Amino acid sequence: MKSQLNIETIYKNKEAEHSNDQFLNDVIDGLQQEPKHLQSKYFYDKRGDSLFQEIMAMPEYYLTRCEMDIFKNKTQELASILMENNTPFDLIELGAGDASKSLHLLQFLKKSNADFTYMPIDISGNILSVLDQKLKTNIPDLDITILEGDYFEMLKKASRLSSRRKAVLFLGSNIGNMEFEHASDFCVELRKNLNKGDIVLVGFDLKKDPKIILNAYNDPKGITAAFNLNLLERINRELQGNFDVKQFEHFQNYDPLSGACRSYLVSLENQKVTIDSQAIDFAKDEVVYMEVSQKFSTADMEELAVSSGFQTINTIQDSKEWFADTFWLAV
C-alpha cells in the first residue's frame, strides 16, 4: 500500500509540474505578443473562484440570474429534452463551477428516475472539490464522475469511461469567452467529440441595451477589476513574478455592433516585470488584453450551430428574454 501511495504521489506531483509549466509557457508567450494578452482560463485559482462567486452575486451581473431563471422555472422543459428517448445518458457539464444552476436540473432528473451519470468538467480542482461536497449534501444518491482538466481532453476521457449517449451542458455564456471565429472552431471540435444523436445545451447571452451589458462588467465596487488583477497576483504567487499590481488598472468596453465586451489591464507607467527570471517590458498606457465576453443575436447562434454540424432543436429564454439556453442535436 505504501508503494502504491508513493506512486500516486509522484504521479500527482508530475501532473502539477506539467500544469505549472504550461501556465508559465502560456503567460510568457502571451506577454511577448503584440498586443500583449493573458488567457482567461487562468483566472480561476482559489482566490479567482471566490471573486467570481462575488461577481455572480452582484446586482449588475444579470447573466447568472437570467440563466438561473431558466433552470429554476423551466426545469421540466429542459429535462424533457434530455430524457426524450428514455435511454441512459451521461450528462457532461463543461466548466461546471459549483453547479448552482444545474443543481436544479440534476434534482429534477433524479426525481424523474432518469438513468444518467453526471460528469462535471472543470480546470479548477478547488471548485470541483466544492462541487463534490455540495452534491453529496444535496443529492447523496447522485451517480457522479468528476473530471478535472481541459474540456476536450476530459470529453475524450468521458467517452472512454462510458459508451452511453452524451448530453453536454455548456452554460453561463462560456461560449462568449472566445472570439467569434474561435467559438466556431470550438463548436466544430465539440462536434468531433460527439456521436450523431448526442445533444448539447449552450447558454448564450443575448444582445441588449449596451448600458446593461457594460455595467455587468464594470461594476462600481471594483469586483470585476479585482478578478482581472488577481491573475497578476497568481503569476506572482505561482510563477515567481514581481508584478506591482497597483501599477495596473482594469479597463472595460462594449461594442454593440459586434457584440464584443472586452476587458484589459492598462500599465500605468513604464515598468519591467520579471516572471521566472524572464523580463517583460511594459510601456506606460500599454494594454494587456484579458478577455472577451461576446453577446449574440439569434442569427449568430444559428450560424454557429449549422457551421459546426449541429441542428437547433429548441431554444429556451428567461423571463426578460436577455439570455437563451439552446439545444443542439449532433447531425
VOPAGU-2260 file (C-alpha; in pm, 1 decimal, decimal comma):
REM VOPAGU-2260
SITE   aa  ch    i         X         Y         Z
SITE  MET   A    0       0,0       0,0       0,0
SITE  LYS   A    1     282,8     237,4      85,1
SITE  SER   A    2     442,6     175,0    -253,5
SITE  GLN   A    3     111,4     244,3    -430,8
SITE  LEU   A    4      63,5     568,2    -236,1
SITE  ASN   A    5     415,0     677,6    -328,7
SITE  ILE   A    6     343,9     608,0    -696,5
SITE  GLU   A    7      20,8     808,2    -678,6
SITE  THR   A    8     200,4    1096,6    -505,4
SITE  ILE   A    9     475,2    1102,9    -769,0
SITE  TYR   A   10     212,6    1095,9   -1046,0
SITE  LYS   A   11      16,6    1383,8    -892,5
SITE  ASN   A   12     336,2    1585,7    -843,5
SITE  LYS   A   13     431,6    1533,0   -1207,2
SITE  GLU   A   14      82,0    1640,2   -1315,8
SITE  ALA   A   15     113,8    1956,3   -1104,5
SITE  GLU   A   16     458,1    2031,0   -1252,1
SITE  HIS   A   17     322,7    1986,9   -1605,8
SITE  SER   A   18      28,8    2215,8   -1527,8
SITE  ASN   A   19     261,4    2480,8   -1383,7
SITE  ASP   A   20     495,8    2455,8   -1684,8
SITE  GLN   A   21     201,1    2507,0   -1919,1
SITE  PHE   A   22      82,2    2805,6   -1715,5
SITE  LEU   A   23     431,0    2961,3   -1731,1
SITE  ASN   A   24     468,8    2896,2   -2104,0
SITE  ASP   A   25     126,8    3044,4   -2181,4
SITE  VAL   A   26     193,6    3355,4   -1970,5
SITE  ILE   A   27     538,0    3424,9   -2118,9
SITE  ASP   A   28     414,0    3359,0   -2472,5
SITE  GLY   A   29     110,7    3584,9   -2427,2
SITE  LEU   A   30     310,8    3873,4   -2281,0
SITE  GLN   A   31     562,3    3857,1   -2565,5
SITE  GLN   A   32     287,8    3901,6   -2826,5
SITE  GLU   A   33     173,2    4229,5   -2979,1
SITE  PRO   A   34     -65,3    4323,2   -2831,1
SITE  LYS   A   35       7,0    4150,6   -2501,2
SITE  HIS   A   36    -259,8    3910,7   -2376,1
SITE  LEU   A   37    -327,0    3659,4   -2098,3
SITE  GLN   A   38    -557,1    3358,2   -2117,2
SITE  SER   A   39    -876,9    3394,7   -1916,8
SITE  LYS   A   40    -880,4    3025,2   -1819,9
SITE  TYR   A   41    -607,6    3109,8   -1566,5
SITE  PHE   A   42    -837,6    3347,1   -1375,1
SITE  TYR   A   43    -964,6    3053,8   -1172,7
SITE  ASP   A   44    -740,5    2973,3    -879,2
SITE  LYS   A   45    -885,9    2965,0    -526,0
SITE  ARG   A   46    -895,1    3344,8    -499,5
SITE  GLY   A   47   -1028,2    3378,6    -854,0
SITE  ASP   A   48   -1305,8    3127,7    -782,0
SITE  SER   A   49   -1406,1    3328,7    -474,2
SITE  LEU   A   50   -1407,9    3658,0    -664,3
SITE  PHE   A   51   -1615,7    3508,7    -945,0
SITE  GLN   A   52   -1870,9    3392,8    -687,1
SITE  GLU   A   53   -1889,5    3757,8    -574,8
SITE  ILE   A   54   -1930,9    3872,5    -935,1
SITE  MET   A   55   -2222,9    3635,1    -988,5
SITE  ALA   A   56   -2392,0    3781,7    -678,9
SITE  MET   A   57   -2356,4    4144,4    -797,9
SITE  PRO   A   58   -2684,4    4322,4    -883,5
SITE  GLU   A   59   -2530,0    4440,8   -1212,5
SITE  TYR   A   60   -2428,3    4089,5   -1321,0
SITE  TYR   A   61   -2758,0    3974,6   -1469,6
SITE  LEU   A   62   -2626,5    3666,4   -1653,7
SITE  THR   A   63   -2639,1    3424,3   -1362,0
SITE  ARG   A   64   -2987,0    3535,7   -1253,3
SITE  CYS   A   65   -3123,6    3510,5   -1608,1
SITE  GLU   A   66   -2995,3    3158,2   -1663,4
SITE  MET   A   67   -3098,1    3062,9   -1309,6
SITE  ASP   A   68   -3448,4    3178,8   -1401,5
SITE  ILE   A   69   -3447,1    2923,1   -1683,2
SITE  PHE   A   70   -3310,8    2638,9   -1470,3
SITE  LYS   A   71   -3545,1    2706,7   -1176,0
SITE  ASN   A   72   -3865,6    2784,4   -1364,4
SITE  LYS   A   73   -3833,3    2585,4   -1685,8
SITE  THR   A   74   -3664,6    2276,9   -1542,6
SITE  GLN   A   75   -3924,3    2033,8   -1676,9
SITE  GLU   A   76   -3884,3    2172,2   -2028,7
SITE  LEU   A   77   -3506,5    2126,2   -2007,4
SITE  ALA   A   78   -3531,9    1776,6   -1859,9
SITE  SER   A   79   -3791,2    1654,6   -2108,5
SITE  ILE   A   80   -3549,4    1712,7   -2396,8
SITE  LEU   A   81   -3268,3    1529,4   -2218,1
SITE  MET   A   82   -3494,1    1232,1   -2138,2
SITE  GLU   A   83   -3682,3    1235,9   -2470,1
SITE  ASN   A   84   -3594,8     885,6   -2592,6
SITE  ASN   A   85   -3586,0     740,5   -2239,8
SITE  THR   A   86   -3238,8     587,4   -2273,0
SITE  PRO   A   87   -2945,9     609,5   -2026,9
SITE  PHE   A   88   -2711,2     902,2   -2081,2
SITE  ASP   A   89   -2407,1    1083,8   -1945,7
SITE  LEU   A   90   -2476,5    1445,8   -1852,0
SITE  ILE   A   91   -2144,4    1623,4   -1903,0
SITE  GLU   A   92   -2104,6    1982,5   -1787,1
SITE  LEU   A   93   -1814,6    2182,9   -1931,2
SITE  GLY   A   94   -1686,7    2439,6   -1681,9
SITE  ALA   A   95   -1921,8    2313,0   -1412,8
SITE  GLY   A   96   -1811,4    2554,7   -1140,5
SITE  ASP   A   97   -2025,4    2499,4    -831,2
SITE  ALA   A   98   -2322,7    2375,8   -1042,3
SITE  SER   A   99   -2553,6    2630,7    -880,1
SITE  LYS   A  100   -2779,3    2632,8   -1188,6
SITE  SER   A  101   -2750,9    2271,4   -1299,3
SITE  LEU   A  102   -2828,9    2157,1    -942,5
SITE  HIS   A  103   -3197,6    2227,6   -1013,1
SITE  LEU   A  104   -3183,9    2015,3   -1327,8
SITE  LEU   A  105   -2997,1    1733,5   -1151,0
SITE  GLN   A  106   -3255,4    1722,4    -871,6
SITE  PHE   A  107   -3541,9    1714,1   -1122,2
SITE  LEU   A  108   -3377,9    1435,1   -1323,4
SITE  LYS   A  109   -3325,9    1227,2   -1009,2
SITE  LYS   A  110   -3689,1    1274,7    -902,4
SITE  SER   A  111   -3793,5    1170,9   -1254,0
SITE  ASN   A  112   -3588,9     848,6   -1220,6
SITE  ALA   A  113   -3372,2     936,6   -1519,2
SITE  ASP   A  114   -3087,6     689,6   -1574,8
SITE  PHE   A  115   -2781,9     913,4   -1602,4
SITE  THR   A  116   -2433,7     984,9   -1471,3
SITE  TYR   A  117   -2332,5    1343,2   -1403,0
SITE  MET   A  118   -1980,2    1423,7   -1526,8
SITE  PRO   A  119   -1869,7    1776,7   -1429,6
SITE  ILE   A  120   -1555,6    1901,8   -1606,5
SITE  ASP   A  121   -1355,1    2197,0   -1476,6
SITE  ILE   A  122    -995,5    2315,6   -1486,6
SITE  SER   A  123   -1018,3    2423,6   -1121,4
SITE  GLY   A  124    -963,8    2138,5    -875,6
SITE  ASN   A  125   -1064,8    2373,9    -595,8
SITE  ILE   A  126   -1412,4    2442,5    -733,8
SITE  LEU   A  127   -1461,7    2072,8    -817,2
SITE  SER   A  128   -1398,5    1979,9    -454,2
SITE  VAL   A  129   -1656,1    2240,3    -350,8
SITE  LEU   A  130   -1898,1    2096,9    -608,0
SITE  ASP   A  131   -1841,2    1738,5    -493,5
SITE  GLN   A  132   -1924,1    1825,1    -132,8
SITE  LYS   A  133   -2227,5    2028,9    -238,5
SITE  LEU   A  134   -2373,2    1744,2    -443,6
SITE  LYS   A  135   -2307,2    1485,2    -172,1
SITE  THR   A  136   -2508,6    1706,5      62,5
SITE  ASN   A  137   -2794,3    1791,2    -175,1
SITE  ILE   A  138   -2820,4    1474,9    -390,3
SITE  PRO   A  139   -2646,2    1197,7    -194,5
SITE  ASP   A  140   -2751,5     921,4    -436,4
SITE  LEU   A  141   -2630,6    1104,0    -749,9
SITE  ASP   A  142   -2405,0     897,2    -976,4
SITE  ILE   A  143   -2114,3    1135,4   -1036,2
SITE  THR   A  144   -1774,8    1115,8   -1207,1
SITE  ILE   A  145   -1557,7    1425,1   -1157,1
SITE  LEU   A  146   -1318,4    1516,5   -1439,4
SITE  GLU   A  147   -1050,0    1779,7   -1377,1
SITE  GLY   A  148    -877,3    1924,1   -1681,4
SITE  ASP   A  149    -927,1    2081,9   -2022,5
SITE  TYR   A  150   -1263,9    2034,7   -2190,8
SITE  PHE   A  151   -1170,6    1818,3   -2487,2
SITE  GLU   A  152    -919,8    1602,2   -2301,5
SITE  MET   A  153   -1188,0    1526,2   -2044,7
SITE  LEU   A  154   -1455,8    1472,7   -2311,4
SITE  LYS   A  155   -1232,9    1206,4   -2465,3
SITE  LYS   A  156   -1189,3    1053,5   -2120,3
SITE  ALA   A  157   -1567,0    1054,6   -2067,4
SITE  SER   A  158   -1610,0     866,2   -2395,4
SITE  ARG   A  159   -1357,9     605,2   -2281,3
SITE  LEU   A  160   -1536,7     564,8   -1948,5
SITE  SER   A  161   -1882,4     515,4   -2098,3
SITE  SER   A  162   -2039,3     439,6   -2436,5
SITE  ARG   A  163   -2378,0     583,2   -2340,5
SITE  ARG   A  164   -2523,8     876,3   -2533,8
SITE  LYS   A  165   -2392,5    1214,6   -2428,5
SITE  ALA   A  166   -2574,1    1530,7   -2327,2
SITE  VAL   A  167   -2330,7    1819,7   -2286,7
SITE  LEU   A  168   -2403,6    2136,8   -2088,8
SITE  PHE   A  169   -2204,1    2448,2   -2176,2
SITE  LEU   A  170   -2370,7    2713,9   -1962,4
SITE  GLY   A  171   -2312,6    3064,7   -1832,8
SITE  SER   A  172   -2236,9    3207,0   -2177,8
SITE  ASN   A  173   -1892,4    3044,9   -2157,7
SITE  ILE   A  174   -1917,7    3026,0   -2537,4
SITE  GLY   A  175   -1888,8    3404,9   -2524,6
SITE  ASN   A  176   -1540,6    3391,0   -2368,8
SITE  MET   A  177   -1395,9    3333,8   -2716,9
SITE  GLU   A  178   -1365,2    3546,3   -3026,1
SITE  PHE   A  179   -1644,7    3451,8   -3266,2
SITE  GLU   A  180   -1412,4    3263,8   -3503,2
SITE  HIS   A  181   -1261,9    3076,5   -3207,8
SITE  ALA   A  182   -1611,6    2995,0   -3083,0
SITE  SER   A  183   -1684,2    2847,6   -3425,0
SITE  ASP   A  184   -1365,6    2637,8   -3408,3
SITE  PHE   A  185   -1463,3    2528,6   -3056,3
SITE  CYS   A  186   -1805,6    2412,0   -3172,8
SITE  VAL   A  187   -1651,3    2218,7   -3462,8
SITE  GLU   A  188   -1414,6    2043,9   -3220,0
SITE  LEU   A  189   -1702,5    1977,2   -2981,0
SITE  ARG   A  190   -1896,9    1809,7   -3262,3
SITE  LYS   A  191   -1593,8    1590,3   -3341,6
SITE  ASN   A  192   -1602,3    1459,0   -2984,6
SITE  LEU   A  193   -1969,2    1360,5   -3004,5
SITE  ASN   A  194   -2168,3    1097,3   -3188,6
SITE  LYS   A  195   -2466,9    1157,5   -3412,5
SITE  GLY   A  196   -2774,0    1193,2   -3191,6
SITE  ASP   A  197   -2587,0    1338,7   -2891,8
SITE  ILE   A  198   -2713,4    1675,9   -2773,2
SITE  VAL   A  199   -2560,3    1996,6   -2643,2
SITE  LEU   A  200   -2719,9    2270,6   -2434,8
SITE  VAL   A  201   -2539,7    2602,1   -2488,7
SITE  GLY   A  202   -2600,3    2920,5   -2289,9
SITE  PHE   A  203   -2593,0    3245,1   -2491,6
SITE  ASP   A  204   -2603,1    3598,3   -2353,2
SITE  LEU   A  205   -2815,9    3794,9   -2599,4
SITE  LYS   A  206   -2751,5    4140,9   -2741,6
SITE  LYS   A  207   -2949,3    4403,7   -2549,6
SITE  ASP   A  208   -2925,3    4759,0   -2412,8
SITE  PRO   A  209   -2547,4    4834,8   -2422,2
SITE  LYS   A  210   -2559,3    5009,4   -2081,8
SITE  ILE   A  211   -2693,8    4693,6   -1915,2
SITE  ILE   A  212   -2412,6    4486,9   -2066,0
SITE  LEU   A  213   -2129,8    4729,1   -1982,5
SITE  ASN   A  214   -2246,9    4772,8   -1621,7
SITE  ALA   A  215   -2228,8    4395,7   -1571,9
SITE  TYR   A  216   -1852,7    4401,6   -1640,0
SITE  ASN   A  217   -1759,9    4739,9   -1495,2
SITE  ASP   A  218   -1920,6    4730,6   -1151,7
SITE  PRO   A  219   -1880,7    5030,4    -916,5
SITE  LYS   A  220   -1736,5    4816,4    -632,6
SITE  GLY   A  221   -1447,1    4704,6    -849,0
SITE  ILE   A  222   -1501,6    4330,6    -803,3
SITE  THR   A  223   -1452,8    4260,9   -1175,2
SITE  ALA   A  224   -1135,2    4470,5   -1166,7
SITE  ALA   A  225   -1006,8    4266,1    -870,8
SITE  PHE   A  226   -1091,9    3945,7   -1059,4
SITE  ASN   A  227    -877,9    4054,1   -1355,6
SITE  LEU   A  228    -592,9    4184,8   -1139,8
SITE  ASN   A  229    -589,1    3861,7    -940,5
SITE  LEU   A  230    -432,0    3689,8   -1241,3
SITE  LEU   A  231    -125,5    3910,5   -1194,9
SITE  GLU   A  232    -120,2    3816,3    -827,2
SITE  ARG   A  233    -149,2    3449,5    -921,0
SITE  ILE   A  234     150,4    3486,6   -1153,0
SITE  ASN   A  235     341,5    3639,8    -860,5
SITE  ARG   A  236     241,8    3354,0    -629,5
SITE  GLU   A  237     292,4    3060,5    -862,3
SITE  LEU   A  238     543,6    3171,6   -1124,7
SITE  GLN   A  239     784,2    3387,1    -921,4
SITE  GLY   A  240     651,7    3703,9   -1081,1
SITE  ASN   A  241     704,3    4050,6    -937,3
SITE  PHE   A  242     408,0    4246,6   -1075,6
SITE  ASP   A  243     328,3    4563,2    -880,9
SITE  VAL   A  244     -47,9    4518,9    -914,6
SITE  LYS   A  245    -110,5    4880,7    -809,7
SITE  GLN   A  246      58,8    4987,0   -1133,2
SITE  PHE   A  247    -211,7    4824,1   -1347,9
SITE  GLU   A  248    -572,9    4933,0   -1393,6
SITE  HIS   A  249    -876,5    4747,4   -1525,1
SITE  PHE   A  250   -1049,6    4887,3   -1836,1
SITE  GLN   A  251   -1371,3    4761,3   -1997,2
SITE  ASN   A  252   -1554,1    4847,0   -2318,0
SITE  TYR   A  253   -1850,7    4717,5   -2520,0
SITE  ASP   A  254   -1915,7    4737,8   -2894,4
SITE  PRO   A  255   -2290,0    4692,8   -2955,5
SITE  LEU   A  256   -2236,7    4631,2   -3328,9
SITE  SER   A  257   -2006,4    4331,2   -3294,5
SITE  GLY   A  258   -2143,2    4228,6   -2954,0
SITE  ALA   A  259   -1791,0    4209,1   -2808,5
SITE  CYS   A  260   -1742,6    4318,8   -2447,4
SITE  ARG   A  261   -1366,7    4324,2   -2382,2
SITE  SER   A  262   -1156,2    4362,8   -2067,8
SITE  TYR   A  263    -799,1    4491,1   -2047,0
SITE  LEU   A  264    -535,0    4577,1   -1791,7
SITE  VAL   A  265    -355,9    4907,1   -1853,7
SITE  SER   A  266       3,4    4969,1   -1742,4
SITE  LEU   A  267      12,2    5298,7   -1550,4
SITE  GLU   A  268     383,4    5357,7   -1604,3
SITE  ASN   A  269     689,7    5233,6   -1790,6
SITE  GLN   A  270     792,3    4923,4   -1599,4
SITE  LYS   A  271     978,3    4595,9   -1619,3
SITE  VAL   A  272     830,7    4276,8   -1472,6
SITE  THR   A  273    1023,3    3955,9   -1414,7
SITE  ILE   A  274     847,7    3618,8   -1434,4
SITE  ASP   A  275    1060,1    3315,0   -1354,1
SITE  SER   A  276    1374,6    3515,7   -1448,5
SITE  GLN   A  277    1215,5    3624,9   -1781,1
SITE  ALA   A  278    1198,1    4006,1   -1811,8
SITE  ILE   A  279     892,8    4166,5   -1975,0
SITE  ASP   A  280     876,0    4540,1   -2053,1
SITE  PHE   A  281     550,2    4735,8   -2024,4
SITE  ALA   A  282     515,2    5086,3   -2166,4
SITE  LYS   A  283     303,5    5348,6   -1993,1
SITE  ASP   A  284     -60,0    5312,6   -2112,5
SITE  GLU   A  285      15,5    4977,9   -2280,7
SITE  VAL   A  286    -279,0    4739,3   -2256,1
SITE  VAL   A  287    -290,9    4367,9   -2182,6
SITE  TYR   A  288    -594,9    4203,3   -2343,6
SITE  MET   A  289    -759,3    3978,8   -2084,9
SITE  GLU   A  290   -1097,5    3851,5   -2201,6
SITE  VAL   A  291   -1388,7    3887,7   -2438,3
SITE  SER   A  292   -1749,5    3835,2   -2331,6
SITE  GLN   A  293   -1933,8    3800,6   -2661,5
SITE  LYS   A  294   -2305,4    3875,1   -2692,6
SITE  PHE   A  295   -2515,1    3703,1   -2959,2
SITE  SER   A  296   -2812,4    3751,9   -3187,9
SITE  THR   A  297   -3044,2    3466,6   -3292,3
SITE  ALA   A  298   -2870,0    3466,5   -3631,0
SITE  ASP   A  299   -2527,5    3435,8   -3462,0
SITE  MET   A  300   -2644,8    3132,9   -3265,0
SITE  GLU   A  301   -2787,0    2961,3   -3571,3
SITE  GLU   A  302   -2471,6    3029,7   -3773,1
SITE  LEU   A  303   -2258,6    2864,1   -3505,2
SITE  ALA   A  304   -2485,2    2558,5   -3493,0
SITE  VAL   A  305   -2510,8    2495,1   -3867,0
SITE  SER   A  306   -2145,2    2563,2   -3946,3
SITE  SER   A  307   -2026,9    2312,6   -3685,8
SITE  GLY   A  308   -2254,6    2018,3   -3760,2
SITE  PHE   A  309   -2546,6    2076,4   -3524,2
SITE  GLN   A  310   -2917,2    2136,3   -3569,1
SITE  THR   A  311   -3109,5    2363,3   -3331,2
SITE  ILE   A  312   -3396,3    2169,7   -3173,5
SITE  ASN   A  313   -3518,2    2409,3   -2903,8
SITE  THR   A  314   -3435,0    2749,3   -2752,8
SITE  ILE   A  315   -3549,5    2844,5   -2402,9
SITE  GLN   A  316   -3526,5    3206,0   -2280,9
SITE  ASP   A  317   -3553,0    3369,6   -1939,5
SITE  SER   A  318   -3849,8    3587,0   -1849,8
SITE  LYS   A  319   -3669,0    3907,6   -1959,1
SITE  GLU   A  320   -3555,5    3748,5   -2286,3
SITE  TRP   A  321   -3197,8    3856,7   -2211,7
SITE  PHE   A  322   -3047,9    3506,6   -2214,4
SITE  ALA   A  323   -3104,1    3187,3   -2413,2
SITE  ASP   A  324   -3027,7    2821,3   -2347,0
SITE  THR   A  325   -3028,5    2646,4   -2683,6
SITE  PHE   A  326   -3040,6    2272,6   -2752,6
SITE  TRP   A  327   -2835,1    2147,1   -3043,9
SITE  LEU   A  328   -2855,5    1798,3   -3192,9
SITE  ALA   A  329   -2539,7    1645,5   -3341,8
SITE  VAL   A  330   -2628,7    1556,7   -3703,4
